[in-house]
Every structure is written in C-alpha cells, then in structure tokens.
Amino acid sequence: MAHRKLPIFDEKGFVILRDYDGPAMPTDEWMGLEYMDWKSGGDTNFAPLASALGEMECAGFWDHGKPDKDGIWTKNKEIAPSLVRYVEAVGSRYGRVRVIKLNPSDEASAVRQLHLDDNNRLNPEGEGWVVRSWLELTDSNATFILREDKEHEGSESRIPLHKGMQLVIDTQRLWHVVHNPGPKPRYALITSWESGDALQAWIDAQLPVGEGAGAR
C-alpha cells in the first residue's frame, strides 16, 4: 500500500499560497529563540520548536524510532506563542517544527548545497506522505531554487521569497536550496506535515483567489 499524496503536488511538486495575513508575529519571538548550530543547505542555525521527544535537538525523528510526525513542543514554545498558534491552526498532523536562520552566501555556494530531504523514513505505508511548509519571517532578497533533476538547470524553478510568503514543497521529490545573497540573515518557519484531508483543506483555504498552484 503506497503513501497518500495530495494531487495538488502532482504537476510541480510545490504550491505557492497567498501571503500570511493573520495576527502579527513579533520579531522578538523568533529572534529570542534558542538556536542550535545545525548545518543544512548552507550556513544555517535552527531553533527547534517541535522535535521527536520535545528535546532541544535537530536530529531526525527516526533516531527515536518515529516517522516525522507527532512532534512534541520544546521549551522554545514559550518564547514564540504566535508561531505555535500558526502551526496548530492548520489542524494537520505535524512533525518537526523549526525556525531556520540562513546566513548570506554566493549563488554558486548555494547551488552546491542542493539536497533532498529524508521526510518519510519509518513512515508507515498507507499513511500520508510527509511534505514541508515555509513561512518567510523576514525580507532577505532570498530565492528558493527547486529542481526535479539536480544536474539539469532545465528542470529548475526559482521562487523569489519575501516576508509573509507561504509555500509547501514535497522536499523528498525536489532538490532544493535557498540562496540568500544578504546582507542580512534570512529567517523562516519550517514545518513537516502529513498529507491528508486537513492539510488539503488548509492549502485550499490559502490559495490565492482565482489562482492555482505553481510559481508566479
């Protein structure tokens, strides 16, 4: 039995939603989080909001015998209640929840960091496929680079990022990296989600009026 996947990802593997228009998220929340020196896709630090056991760690859930689902809030939850409410309001089963701090780099260095995520290790067959969402917390002149084939630029989509942008990506299908030219770090909330009715309903509600999925 295969994993359940959402048809909205069939064509491109990602969907761009309308910009976040909910209650303001104070900068003090993500700036005040406890970050860890964890490298993924460049010069990065991560602040875990939900982890496998609620501990301050960035390791995969499989290290604890779990799929990337049923995340448990860490002590960072108390510092960033607005980010926690954002995740809980989606209503879908979530796993890792983290804020990324991505320091600036040149484009060539970023492209060398193209990678696939290992989202579905230990994911039981018949359950929903795990995808990831991003909520951009800052303006940083950054660009998401996505490729179906790591070695072929012709398979590439480039998505300019801005504060409040929301997108969901099947990052086990698409090679991906964010290029942040600077001069400031880029911050974003990253959440692992189980594909299912709840995630589909949230995506449907967040699509731009009169528009479908895909890069603009």
PyMOL commands that set and color helices and strands:
alter all, ss='L'
color gray80, all
select helices_A, chain A and resi 7-9+27-31+61-64+75-78+81-90+107-111+153-155+197-206
alter helices_A, ss='H'
color red, helices_A
select strands_A, chain A and resi 14-16+44-51+72-73+94-102+130-136+143-147+156-160+166-169+175-179+186-194
alter strands_A, ss='S'
color yellow, strands_A
deselect
rebuild
show_as cartoon
